[in-house]
Amino acid sequence: MKSETPTFAAPASRGALGKAKAYLALTKPRVIELLLITTVPTMILAQQGLPNLWLVLATLVGGALSAGSANAFNCYIDSDIDKLMGRTQGRPLVTGELSNREAYVFSWAIGIASVLWLGFLVNWVAAALSVAAILFYVFVYTLLLKRRTPQNIVWGGAAGAMPVLIGWAAVTGQVSVSAWILFLIIFLWTPPHYWPLSMRYKQDYADAGVPMLPVVRGHKVVAVQIILYAWALFASTLMLIPAAHMGLIYTAVAVIGGFWFVFESYTLYREGMKGEVKKPMRLFHGSITYLTVLFLAVAIDPLLHF
């Protein structure tokens, strides 16, 4: 009888662990990680120094729950098209690791938890912004725009930019001009970040009937749009300098990084004008590095302002 104990315990343990991993995957943790990268620097800038570490932790937890809820709702709503796309066929609702009901309840649970957490431990302005972010991502982007317009990801970027407003409000209890400029930076960064990915997986989106810009307009049009957004993004990063009284560190990173991003966009543009972009993921991955370095400068500048 003693030898039977491990036999029954092991599968239960693996099952519980597998379930937990499936719930985590539902939240799209890599997306959350990118969103949180922008939150802490924003809080440092708002404070003009290091904010209370407990406040930072509370804001990060609440922000992660909020973004996780929005992403989980997105997986729940899009499970029918996720099974048609190679890139998303490993998601837990497609593989059957979670049921639709489990995903739906989980989405609501962590969404409500995020609002209560931010409201009681941070402030109710941050909590209200969390609600707005979830509602916008679920109803405006996922339900209304994603399957209806090639400009879907443009407006989806508004939801992705909400963490900076939440971070700013967590420190100051309000949203200032500087916070809105940070919001604009992420909003304008999202299309040239995501469109290269949709170029790479163009056939996936076509098979699923999602009208991403590369599917309905082709690479030439996308290349032009990426250039336009790259220049607009560059300009928006410079707007923060007078608005938030940024110093040399941020200014240097914004200028050098901005020129680099525009240059990489032109590289993709030149290929797009030939009708095919061979390595679109280069700009996709590069854009993540660019945003990370830019917000690192946002954090360092007020600490070492000169």
Phi and psi restraints in degrees (value plus and minus 20) as a CYANA .aco file:
   2 LYS   PHI     -83.1   -43.1
   2 LYS   PSI     -55.4   -15.4
   3 SER   PHI     -90.0   -50.0
   3 SER   PSI     -36.9     3.1
   4 GLU   PHI    -100.7   -60.7
   4 GLU   PSI     -40.2    -0.2
   5 THR   PHI     -79.2   -39.2
   5 THR   PSI     -70.2   -30.2
   6 PRO   PHI     -82.2   -42.2
   6 PRO   PSI     -52.5   -12.5
   7 THR   PHI     -81.1   -41.1
   7 THR   PSI     -61.5   -21.5
   8 PHE   PHI    -102.4   -62.4
   8 PHE   PSI     -52.0   -12.0
   9 ALA   PHI     -92.8   -52.8
   9 ALA   PSI     -58.2   -18.2
  10 ALA   PHI     -82.7   -42.7
  10 ALA   PSI     -69.5   -29.5
  11 PRO   PHI     -81.1   -41.1
  11 PRO   PSI     -57.2   -17.2
  12 ALA   PHI     -82.7   -42.7
  12 ALA   PSI     -61.5   -21.5
  13 SER   PHI     -84.1   -44.1
  13 SER   PSI     -64.9   -24.9
  14 ARG   PHI     -85.1   -45.1
  14 ARG   PSI     -56.9   -16.9
  15 GLY   PHI     -84.7   -44.7
  15 GLY   PSI     -63.0   -23.0
  16 ALA   PHI     -86.0   -46.0
  16 ALA   PSI     -62.0   -22.0
  17 LEU   PHI     -85.5   -45.5
  17 LEU   PSI     -61.5   -21.5
  18 GLY   PHI     -83.3   -43.3
  18 GLY   PSI     -57.7   -17.7
  19 LYS   PHI     -85.2   -45.2
  19 LYS   PSI     -63.8   -23.8
  20 ALA   PHI     -82.2   -42.2
  20 ALA   PSI     -62.1   -22.1
  21 LYS   PHI     -85.1   -45.1
  21 LYS   PSI     -55.3   -15.3
  22 ALA   PHI     -86.4   -46.4
  22 ALA   PSI     -62.4   -22.4
  23 TYR   PHI     -83.4   -43.4
  23 TYR   PSI     -60.9   -20.9
  24 LEU   PHI     -82.8   -42.8
  24 LEU   PSI     -63.8   -23.8
  25 ALA   PHI     -81.5   -41.5
  25 ALA   PSI     -51.5   -11.5
  26 LEU   PHI     -82.1   -42.1
  26 LEU   PSI     -48.4    -8.4
  27 THR   PHI    -103.7   -63.7
  27 THR   PSI     -25.7    14.3
  28 LYS   PHI      35.5    75.5
  28 LYS   PSI      47.7    87.7
  29 PRO   PHI     -78.9   -38.9
  29 PRO   PSI     -49.6    -9.6
  30 ARG   PHI     -89.3   -49.3
  30 ARG   PSI     -53.0   -13.0
  31 VAL   PHI     -88.8   -48.8
  31 VAL   PSI     -63.3   -23.3
  32 ILE   PHI     -80.1   -40.1
  32 ILE   PSI     -62.2   -22.2
  33 GLU   PHI     -77.1   -37.1
  33 GLU   PSI     -63.9   -23.9
  34 LEU   PHI     -85.7   -45.7
  34 LEU   PSI     -59.2   -19.2
  35 LEU   PHI     -85.4   -45.4
  35 LEU   PSI     -60.8   -20.8
  36 LEU   PHI     -91.6   -51.6
  36 LEU   PSI     -44.7    -4.7
  37 ILE   PHI     -79.2   -39.2
  37 ILE   PSI     -51.4   -11.4
  38 THR   PHI    -105.6   -65.6
  38 THR   PSI     -38.4     1.6
  39 THR   PHI     -94.0   -54.0
  39 THR   PSI     -68.9   -28.9
  40 VAL   PHI     -82.8   -42.8
  40 VAL   PSI     -68.9   -28.9
  41 PRO   PHI     -77.2   -37.2
  41 PRO   PSI     -57.8   -17.8
  42 THR   PHI     -82.0   -42.0
  42 THR   PSI     -61.2   -21.2
  43 MET   PHI     -86.1   -46.1
  43 MET   PSI     -58.1   -18.1
  44 ILE   PHI     -85.3   -45.3
  44 ILE   PSI     -62.3   -22.3
  45 LEU   PHI     -84.7   -44.7
  45 LEU   PSI     -62.7   -22.7
  46 ALA   PHI     -82.6   -42.6
  46 ALA   PSI     -58.1   -18.1
  47 GLN   PHI     -99.3   -59.3
  47 GLN   PSI     -41.7    -1.7
  48 GLN   PHI      38.4    78.4
  48 GLN   PSI      19.6    59.6
  49 GLY   PHI     143.3   183.3
  49 GLY   PSI    -186.6  -146.6
  50 LEU   PHI    -101.3   -61.3
  50 LEU   PSI     100.0   140.0
  51 PRO   PHI     -94.6   -54.6
  51 PRO   PSI     149.5   189.5
  52 ASN   PHI     -75.1   -35.1
  52 ASN   PSI     107.7   147.7
  53 LEU   PHI     -85.6   -45.6
  53 LEU   PSI     -52.0   -12.0
  54 TRP   PHI     -87.4   -47.4
  54 TRP   PSI     -55.7   -15.7
  55 LEU   PHI     -85.2   -45.2
  55 LEU   PSI     -62.2   -22.2
  56 VAL   PHI     -80.8   -40.8
  56 VAL   PSI     -67.4   -27.4
  57 LEU   PHI     -82.1   -42.1
  57 LEU   PSI     -64.9   -24.9
  58 ALA   PHI     -82.4   -42.4
  58 ALA   PSI     -59.1   -19.1
  59 THR   PHI     -88.3   -48.3
  59 THR   PSI     -60.5   -20.5
  60 LEU   PHI     -85.6   -45.6
  60 LEU   PSI     -63.1   -23.1
  61 VAL   PHI     -83.6   -43.6
  61 VAL   PSI     -67.4   -27.4
  62 GLY   PHI     -83.0   -43.0
  62 GLY   PSI     -60.5   -20.5
  63 GLY   PHI     -86.1   -46.1
  63 GLY   PSI     -58.6   -18.6
  64 ALA   PHI     -85.2   -45.2
  64 ALA   PSI     -60.8   -20.8
  65 LEU   PHI     -85.0   -45.0
  65 LEU   PSI     -61.3   -21.3
  66 SER   PHI     -83.7   -43.7
  66 SER   PSI     -70.2   -30.2
  67 ALA   PHI     -85.2   -45.2
  67 ALA   PSI     -58.2   -18.2
  68 GLY   PHI     -83.0   -43.0
  68 GLY   PSI     -58.9   -18.9
  69 SER   PHI     -83.9   -43.9
  69 SER   PSI     -67.3   -27.3
  70 ALA   PHI     -80.2   -40.2
  70 ALA   PSI     -63.0   -23.0
  71 ASN   PHI     -87.9   -47.9
  71 ASN   PSI     -57.5   -17.5
  72 ALA   PHI     -86.9   -46.9
  72 ALA   PSI     -62.1   -22.1
  73 PHE   PHI     -79.7   -39.7
  73 PHE   PSI     -60.2   -20.2
  74 ASN   PHI     -80.9   -40.9
  74 ASN   PSI     -64.0   -24.0
  75 CYS   PHI     -83.9   -43.9
  75 CYS   PSI     -59.5   -19.5
  76 TYR   PHI     -83.7   -43.7
  76 TYR   PSI     -66.4   -26.4
  77 ILE   PHI     -91.1   -51.1
  77 ILE   PSI     -57.0   -17.0
  78 ASP   PHI    -117.0   -77.0
  78 ASP   PSI      -5.3    34.7
  79 SER   PHI     -81.0   -41.0
  79 SER   PSI     -48.6    -8.6
  80 ASP   PHI     -89.0   -49.0
  80 ASP   PSI     -55.9   -15.9
  81 ILE   PHI    -110.0   -70.0
  81 ILE   PSI     -43.0    -3.0
  82 ASP   PHI     -81.3   -41.3
  82 ASP   PSI     -53.7   -13.7
  83 LYS   PHI     -91.9   -51.9
  83 LYS   PSI     -33.9     6.1
  84 LEU   PHI    -113.6   -73.6
  84 LEU   PSI     -32.0     8.0
  85 MET   PHI    -130.0   -90.0
  85 MET   PSI     109.1   149.1
  86 GLY   PHI     -78.2   -38.2
  86 GLY   PSI     -56.1   -16.1
  87 ARG   PHI     -87.3   -47.3
  87 ARG   PSI     -44.9    -4.9
  88 THR   PHI    -136.5   -96.5
  88 THR   PSI     -12.5    27.5
  89 GLN   PHI     -91.2   -51.2
  89 GLN   PSI     -30.8     9.2
  90 GLY   PHI    -112.7   -72.7
  90 GLY   PSI     -17.4    22.6
  91 ARG   PHI     -90.1   -50.1
  91 ARG   PSI     128.0   168.0
  92 PRO   PHI     -80.0   -40.0
  92 PRO   PSI     -48.3    -8.3
  93 LEU   PHI     -97.3   -57.3
  93 LEU   PSI     -44.2    -4.2
  94 VAL   PHI     -99.4   -59.4
  94 VAL   PSI     -60.9   -20.9
  95 THR   PHI     -97.9   -57.9
  95 THR   PSI     -35.8     4.2
  96 GLY   PHI      69.8   109.8
  96 GLY   PSI     -14.3    25.7
  97 GLU   PHI     -84.2   -44.2
  97 GLU   PSI     -49.6    -9.6
  98 LEU   PHI    -148.3  -108.3
  98 LEU   PSI     128.1   168.1
  99 SER   PHI    -108.2   -68.2
  99 SER   PSI     143.9   183.9
 100 ASN   PHI     -79.5   -39.5
 100 ASN   PSI     -59.6   -19.6
 101 ARG   PHI     -84.2   -44.2
 101 ARG   PSI     -63.5   -23.5
 102 GLU   PHI     -80.8   -40.8
 102 GLU   PSI     -63.0   -23.0
 103 ALA   PHI     -85.6   -45.6
 103 ALA   PSI     -61.1   -21.1
 104 TYR   PHI     -84.8   -44.8
 104 TYR   PSI     -67.0   -27.0
 105 VAL   PHI     -84.1   -44.1
 105 VAL   PSI     -62.8   -22.8
 106 PHE   PHI     -82.2   -42.2
 106 PHE   PSI     -62.6   -22.6
 107 SER   PHI     -80.0   -40.0
 107 SER   PSI     -66.0   -26.0
 108 TRP   PHI     -84.6   -44.6
 108 TRP   PSI     -63.0   -23.0
 109 ALA   PHI     -81.9   -41.9
 109 ALA   PSI     -69.4   -29.4
 110 ILE   PHI     -96.9   -56.9
 110 ILE   PSI     -43.4    -3.4
 111 GLY   PHI     -86.9   -46.9
 111 GLY   PSI     -68.3   -28.3
 112 ILE   PHI     -84.0   -44.0
 112 ILE   PSI     -60.1   -20.1
 113 ALA   PHI     -81.2   -41.2
 113 ALA   PSI     -59.1   -19.1
 114 SER   PHI     -83.8   -43.8
 114 SER   PSI     -61.6   -21.6
 115 VAL   PHI     -86.5   -46.5
 115 VAL   PSI     -66.9   -26.9
 116 LEU   PHI     -85.6   -45.6
 116 LEU   PSI     -61.0   -21.0
 117 TRP   PHI     -81.3   -41.3
 117 TRP   PSI     -71.8   -31.8
 118 LEU   PHI     -85.8   -45.8
 118 LEU   PSI     -58.4   -18.4
 119 GLY   PHI     -84.1   -44.1
 119 GLY   PSI     -66.8   -26.8
 120 PHE   PHI    -105.0   -65.0
 120 PHE   PSI     -49.8    -9.8
 121 LEU   PHI    -123.9   -83.9
 121 LEU   PSI     -37.4     2.6
 122 VAL   PHI    -137.4   -97.4
 122 VAL   PSI    -110.3   -70.3
 123 ASN   PHI    -185.1  -145.1
 123 ASN   PSI     146.6   186.6
 124 TRP   PHI     -99.3   -59.3
 124 TRP   PSI     -35.3     4.7
 125 VAL   PHI     -88.6   -48.6
 125 VAL   PSI     -66.3   -26.3
 126 ALA   PHI     -81.2   -41.2
 126 ALA   PSI     -59.9   -19.9
 127 ALA   PHI     -83.9   -43.9
 127 ALA   PSI     -62.0   -22.0
 128 ALA   PHI     -84.2   -44.2
 128 ALA   PSI     -58.7   -18.7
 129 LEU   PHI     -86.2   -46.2
 129 LEU   PSI     -54.5   -14.5
 130 SER   PHI     -82.8   -42.8
 130 SER   PSI     -64.8   -24.8
 131 VAL   PHI     -79.7   -39.7
 131 VAL   PSI     -65.2   -25.2
 132 ALA   PHI     -80.7   -40.7
 132 ALA   PSI     -60.7   -20.7
 133 ALA   PHI     -83.7   -43.7
 133 ALA   PSI     -65.4   -25.4
 134 ILE   PHI     -83.8   -43.8
 134 ILE   PSI     -68.1   -28.1
 135 LEU   PHI     -82.1   -42.1
 135 LEU   PSI     -62.0   -22.0
 136 PHE   PHI     -84.5   -44.5
 136 PHE   PSI     -66.0   -26.0
 137 TYR   PHI     -85.7   -45.7
 137 TYR   PSI     -59.9   -19.9
 138 VAL   PHI     -96.3   -56.3
 138 VAL   PSI     -73.0   -33.0
 139 PHE   PHI    -106.0   -66.0
 139 PHE   PSI     -64.3   -24.3
 140 VAL   PHI     -98.9   -58.9
 140 VAL   PSI     -71.8   -31.8
 141 TYR   PHI     -96.9   -56.9
 141 TYR   PSI     -80.8   -40.8
 142 THR   PHI     -88.3   -48.3
 142 THR   PSI     -69.8   -29.8
 143 LEU   PHI    -103.5   -63.5
 143 LEU   PSI     -59.1   -19.1
 144 LEU   PHI    -112.4   -72.4
 144 LEU   PSI     -64.2   -24.2
 145 LEU   PHI    -123.6   -83.6
 145 LEU   PSI     -55.3   -15.3
 146 LYS   PHI     -75.4   -35.4
 146 LYS   PSI     -61.5   -21.5
 147 ARG   PHI    -119.4   -79.4
 147 ARG   PSI     -12.4    27.6
 148 ARG   PHI    -140.1  -100.1
 148 ARG   PSI     -42.2    -2.2
 149 THR   PHI    -162.9  -122.9
 149 THR   PSI     123.1   163.1
 150 PRO   PHI     -90.8   -50.8
 150 PRO   PSI     -28.5    11.5
 151 GLN   PHI    -111.3   -71.3
 151 GLN   PSI      -5.3    34.7
 152 ASN   PHI     -74.7   -34.7
 152 ASN   PSI     -67.9   -27.9
 153 ILE   PHI     -90.6   -50.6
 153 ILE   PSI     -44.5    -4.5
 154 VAL   PHI     -80.7   -40.7
 154 VAL   PSI     -70.9   -30.9
 155 TRP   PHI     -96.7   -56.7
 155 TRP   PSI     -45.1    -5.1
 156 GLY   PHI     -82.9   -42.9
 156 GLY   PSI     -47.2    -7.2
 157 GLY   PHI     -83.2   -43.2
 157 GLY   PSI     -43.4    -3.4
 158 ALA   PHI     -84.1   -44.1
 158 ALA   PSI     -59.3   -19.3
 159 ALA   PHI     -87.6   -47.6
 159 ALA   PSI     -59.3   -19.3
 160 GLY   PHI     -87.6   -47.6
 160 GLY   PSI     -40.5    -0.5
 161 ALA   PHI    -109.2   -69.2
 161 ALA   PSI     -28.7    11.3
 162 MET   PHI     -83.0   -43.0
 162 MET   PSI     -51.6   -11.6
 163 PRO   PHI     -76.3   -36.3
 163 PRO   PSI     -51.4   -11.4
 164 VAL   PHI     -89.7   -49.7
 164 VAL   PSI     -54.5   -14.5
 165 LEU   PHI     -88.2   -48.2
 165 LEU   PSI     -60.9   -20.9
 166 ILE   PHI     -83.1   -43.1
 166 ILE   PSI     -63.8   -23.8
 167 GLY   PHI     -82.8   -42.8
 167 GLY   PSI     -62.4   -22.4
 168 TRP   PHI     -85.8   -45.8
 168 TRP   PSI     -65.3   -25.3
 169 ALA   PHI     -84.4   -44.4
 169 ALA   PSI     -52.1   -12.1
 170 ALA   PHI     -80.7   -40.7
 170 ALA   PSI     -55.6   -15.6
 171 VAL   PHI    -106.0   -66.0
 171 VAL   PSI     -63.6   -23.6
 172 THR   PHI    -125.5   -85.5
 172 THR   PSI     -37.2     2.8
 173 GLY   PHI      58.1    98.1
 173 GLY   PSI     -11.5    28.5
 174 GLN   PHI    -172.0  -132.0
 174 GLN   PSI     159.3   199.3
 175 VAL   PHI    -143.7  -103.7
 175 VAL   PSI      98.7   138.7
 176 SER   PHI    -119.3   -79.3
 176 SER   PSI     159.6   199.6
 177 VAL   PHI     -79.8   -39.8
 177 VAL   PSI     -62.5   -22.5
 178 SER   PHI     -80.1   -40.1
 178 SER   PSI     -59.4   -19.4
 179 ALA   PHI     -84.0   -44.0
 179 ALA   PSI     -60.5   -20.5
 180 TRP   PHI     -87.6   -47.6
 180 TRP   PSI     -51.4   -11.4
 181 ILE   PHI     -88.1   -48.1
 181 ILE   PSI     -61.3   -21.3
 182 LEU   PHI     -80.6   -40.6
 182 LEU   PSI     -60.8   -20.8
 183 PHE   PHI     -78.6   -38.6
 183 PHE   PSI     -65.8   -25.8
 184 LEU   PHI     -82.2   -42.2
 184 LEU   PSI     -58.9   -18.9
 185 ILE   PHI     -78.4   -38.4
 185 ILE   PSI     -68.7   -28.7
 186 ILE   PHI     -89.9   -49.9
 186 ILE   PSI     -57.3   -17.3
 187 PHE   PHI     -78.9   -38.9
 187 PHE   PSI     -65.5   -25.5
 188 LEU   PHI     -97.2   -57.2
 188 LEU   PSI     -43.9    -3.9
 189 TRP   PHI     -93.6   -53.6
 189 TRP   PSI     -51.5   -11.5
 190 THR   PHI     -80.0   -40.0
 190 THR   PSI     -69.3   -29.3
 191 PRO   PHI     -80.5   -40.5
 191 PRO   PSI     -69.8   -29.8
 192 PRO   PHI     -89.8   -49.8
 192 PRO   PSI     -35.1     4.9
 193 HIS   PHI     -99.1   -59.1
 193 HIS   PSI     -64.2   -24.2
 194 TYR   PHI    -108.7   -68.7
 194 TYR   PSI     -52.3   -12.3
 195 TRP   PHI     -80.2   -40.2
 195 TRP   PSI     -57.2   -17.2
 196 PRO   PHI     -79.4   -39.4
 196 PRO   PSI     -56.8   -16.8
 197 LEU   PHI     -84.1   -44.1
 197 LEU   PSI     -61.8   -21.8
 198 SER   PHI     -91.7   -51.7
 198 SER   PSI     -41.8    -1.8
 199 MET   PHI     -86.8   -46.8
 199 MET   PSI     -66.3   -26.3
 200 ARG   PHI     -81.7   -41.7
 200 ARG   PSI     -58.6   -18.6
 201 TYR   PHI    -129.8   -89.8
 201 TYR   PSI      14.9    54.9
 202 LYS   PHI     -74.6   -34.6
 202 LYS   PSI     -65.7   -25.7
 203 GLN   PHI     -86.4   -46.4
 203 GLN   PSI     -55.4   -15.4
 204 ASP   PHI     -77.6   -37.6
 204 ASP   PSI     -69.6   -29.6
 205 TYR   PHI     -85.6   -45.6
 205 TYR   PSI     -57.4   -17.4
 206 ALA   PHI     -83.8   -43.8
 206 ALA   PSI     -63.5   -23.5
 207 ASP   PHI     -82.7   -42.7
 207 ASP   PSI     -53.5   -13.5
 208 ALA   PHI    -106.9   -66.9
 208 ALA   PSI     -25.7    14.3
 209 GLY   PHI      55.0    95.0
 209 GLY   PSI       3.4    43.4
 210 VAL   PHI    -114.0   -74.0
 210 VAL   PSI      99.9   139.9
 211 PRO   PHI    -100.5   -60.5
 211 PRO   PSI      36.6    76.6
 212 MET   PHI     -81.1   -41.1
 212 MET   PSI     131.4   171.4
 213 LEU   PHI     -74.0   -34.0
 213 LEU   PSI     -63.6   -23.6
 214 PRO   PHI     -83.8   -43.8
 214 PRO   PSI     -43.9    -3.9
 215 VAL   PHI     -95.2   -55.2
 215 VAL   PSI     -63.5   -23.5
 216 VAL   PHI    -117.6   -77.6
 216 VAL   PSI     -37.5     2.5
 217 ARG   PHI    -139.3   -99.3
 217 ARG   PSI     -42.6    -2.6
 218 GLY   PHI      71.7   111.7
 218 GLY   PSI     148.5   188.5
 219 HIS   PHI     -88.8   -48.8
 219 HIS   PSI     -50.8   -10.8
 220 LYS   PHI     -83.6   -43.6
 220 LYS   PSI     -67.5   -27.5
 221 VAL   PHI     -84.8   -44.8
 221 VAL   PSI     -62.2   -22.2
 222 VAL   PHI     -81.3   -41.3
 222 VAL   PSI     -61.9   -21.9
 223 ALA   PHI     -81.2   -41.2
 223 ALA   PSI     -61.3   -21.3
 224 VAL   PHI     -84.8   -44.8
 224 VAL   PSI     -64.1   -24.1
 225 GLN   PHI     -82.8   -42.8
 225 GLN   PSI     -58.6   -18.6
 226 ILE   PHI     -83.9   -43.9
 226 ILE   PSI     -61.4   -21.4
 227 ILE   PHI     -80.8   -40.8
 227 ILE   PSI     -66.0   -26.0
 228 LEU   PHI     -81.9   -41.9
 228 LEU   PSI     -63.9   -23.9
 229 TYR   PHI     -89.3   -49.3
 229 TYR   PSI     -53.5   -13.5
 230 ALA   PHI     -83.0   -43.0
 230 ALA   PSI     -62.5   -22.5
 231 TRP   PHI     -88.2   -48.2
 231 TRP   PSI     -60.5   -20.5
 232 ALA   PHI     -84.4   -44.4
 232 ALA   PSI     -59.4   -19.4
 233 LEU   PHI     -82.3   -42.3
 233 LEU   PSI     -65.8   -25.8
 234 PHE   PHI     -76.2   -36.2
 234 PHE   PSI     -67.3   -27.3
 235 ALA   PHI     -82.4   -42.4
 235 ALA   PSI     -59.8   -19.8
 236 SER   PHI     -86.2   -46.2
 236 SER   PSI     -55.1   -15.1
 237 THR   PHI     -87.1   -47.1
 237 THR   PSI     -51.2   -11.2
 238 LEU   PHI     -94.8   -54.8
 238 LEU   PSI     -48.1    -8.1
 239 MET   PHI     -81.5   -41.5
 239 MET   PSI     -48.4    -8.4
 240 LEU   PHI     -89.4   -49.4
 240 LEU   PSI     -44.8    -4.8
 241 ILE   PHI     -80.3   -40.3
 241 ILE   PSI     -75.3   -35.3
 242 PRO   PHI     -94.0   -54.0
 242 PRO   PSI     -52.0   -12.0
 243 ALA   PHI     -86.3   -46.3
 243 ALA   PSI     -62.2   -22.2
 244 ALA   PHI    -128.6   -88.6
 244 ALA   PSI     -10.7    29.3
 245 HIS   PHI      34.9    74.9
 245 HIS   PSI      29.0    69.0
 246 MET   PHI     -92.1   -52.1
 246 MET   PSI     132.0   172.0
 247 GLY   PHI    -118.0   -78.0
 247 GLY   PSI    -180.7  -140.7
 248 LEU   PHI     -85.7   -45.7
 248 LEU   PSI     -58.2   -18.2
 249 ILE   PHI     -81.2   -41.2
 249 ILE   PSI     -74.2   -34.2
 250 TYR   PHI     -83.9   -43.9
 250 TYR   PSI     -62.1   -22.1
 251 THR   PHI     -79.0   -39.0
 251 THR   PSI     -64.6   -24.6
 252 ALA   PHI     -84.2   -44.2
 252 ALA   PSI     -64.7   -24.7
 253 VAL   PHI     -85.3   -45.3
 253 VAL   PSI     -61.6   -21.6
 254 ALA   PHI     -83.4   -43.4
 254 ALA   PSI     -62.6   -22.6
 255 VAL   PHI     -91.1   -51.1
 255 VAL   PSI     -72.5   -32.5
 256 ILE   PHI     -85.7   -45.7
 256 ILE   PSI     -66.2   -26.2
 257 GLY   PHI     -84.7   -44.7
 257 GLY   PSI     -57.7   -17.7
 258 GLY   PHI     -83.6   -43.6
 258 GLY   PSI     -64.0   -24.0
 259 PHE   PHI     -84.4   -44.4
 259 PHE   PSI     -58.2   -18.2
 260 TRP   PHI     -83.1   -43.1
 260 TRP   PSI     -64.3   -24.3
 261 PHE   PHI     -84.3   -44.3
 261 PHE   PSI     -61.8   -21.8
 262 VAL   PHI     -84.3   -44.3
 262 VAL   PSI     -61.2   -21.2
 263 PHE   PHI     -81.1   -41.1
 263 PHE   PSI     -66.7   -26.7
 264 GLU   PHI     -83.7   -43.7
 264 GLU   PSI     -54.6   -14.6
 265 SER   PHI     -86.8   -46.8
 265 SER   PSI     -57.4   -17.4
 266 TYR   PHI     -88.0   -48.0
 266 TYR   PSI     -53.5   -13.5
 267 THR   PHI     -81.2   -41.2
 267 THR   PSI     -65.4   -25.4
 268 LEU   PHI     -86.0   -46.0
 268 LEU   PSI     -57.4   -17.4
 269 TYR   PHI     -81.0   -41.0
 269 TYR   PSI     -65.3   -25.3
 270 ARG   PHI     -81.9   -41.9
 270 ARG   PSI     -59.9   -19.9
 271 GLU   PHI     -87.7   -47.7
 271 GLU   PSI     -60.0   -20.0
 272 GLY   PHI     -81.9   -41.9
 272 GLY   PSI     -55.7   -15.7
 273 MET   PHI     -87.2   -47.2
 273 MET   PSI     -39.6     0.4
 274 LYS   PHI    -107.4   -67.4
 274 LYS   PSI     -23.6    16.4
 275 GLY   PHI      82.3   122.3
 275 GLY   PSI     -32.5     7.5
 276 GLU   PHI    -170.4  -130.4
 276 GLU   PSI     112.8   152.8
 277 VAL   PHI    -121.8   -81.8
 277 VAL   PSI      96.9   136.9
 278 LYS   PHI     -97.4   -57.4
 278 LYS   PSI     -58.2   -18.2
 279 LYS   PHI    -149.6  -109.6
 279 LYS   PSI      47.8    87.8
 280 PRO   PHI     -85.9   -45.9
 280 PRO   PSI     -47.0    -7.0
 281 MET   PHI     -90.0   -50.0
 281 MET   PSI     -33.9     6.1
 282 ARG   PHI     -82.9   -42.9
 282 ARG   PSI     -64.9   -24.9
 283 LEU   PHI     -91.5   -51.5
 283 LEU   PSI     -56.2   -16.2
 284 PHE   PHI     -78.2   -38.2
 284 PHE   PSI     -72.9   -32.9
 285 HIS   PHI     -89.3   -49.3
 285 HIS   PSI     -58.2   -18.2
 286 GLY   PHI     -83.4   -43.4
 286 GLY   PSI     -54.1   -14.1
 287 SER   PHI     -86.6   -46.6
 287 SER   PSI     -52.3   -12.3
 288 ILE   PHI     -87.4   -47.4
 288 ILE   PSI     -64.3   -24.3
 289 THR   PHI     -81.8   -41.8
 289 THR   PSI     -62.6   -22.6
 290 TYR   PHI     -78.7   -38.7
 290 TYR   PSI     -69.7   -29.7
 291 LEU   PHI     -85.2   -45.2
 291 LEU   PSI     -58.9   -18.9
 292 THR   PHI     -82.5   -42.5
 292 THR   PSI     -67.0   -27.0
 293 VAL   PHI     -85.8   -45.8
 293 VAL   PSI     -60.7   -20.7
 294 LEU   PHI     -80.6   -40.6
 294 LEU   PSI     -65.9   -25.9
 295 PHE   PHI     -95.9   -55.9
 295 PHE   PSI     -43.6    -3.6
 296 LEU   PHI     -84.0   -44.0
 296 LEU   PSI     -60.0   -20.0
 297 ALA   PHI     -86.1   -46.1
 297 ALA   PSI     -56.3   -16.3
 298 VAL   PHI     -79.6   -39.6
 298 VAL   PSI     -57.1   -17.1
 299 ALA   PHI     -96.9   -56.9
 299 ALA   PSI     -61.4   -21.4
 300 ILE   PHI     -94.7   -54.7
 300 ILE   PSI     -56.2   -16.2
 301 ASP   PHI     -75.6   -35.6
 301 ASP   PSI     -70.0   -30.0
 302 PRO   PHI     -89.9   -49.9
 302 PRO   PSI     -38.5     1.5
 303 LEU   PHI    -101.9   -61.9
 303 LEU   PSI     -52.9   -12.9
 304 LEU   PHI    -145.5  -105.5
 304 LEU   PSI      34.6    74.6
 305 HIS   PHI     -94.1   -54.1
 305 HIS   PSI     100.2   140.2
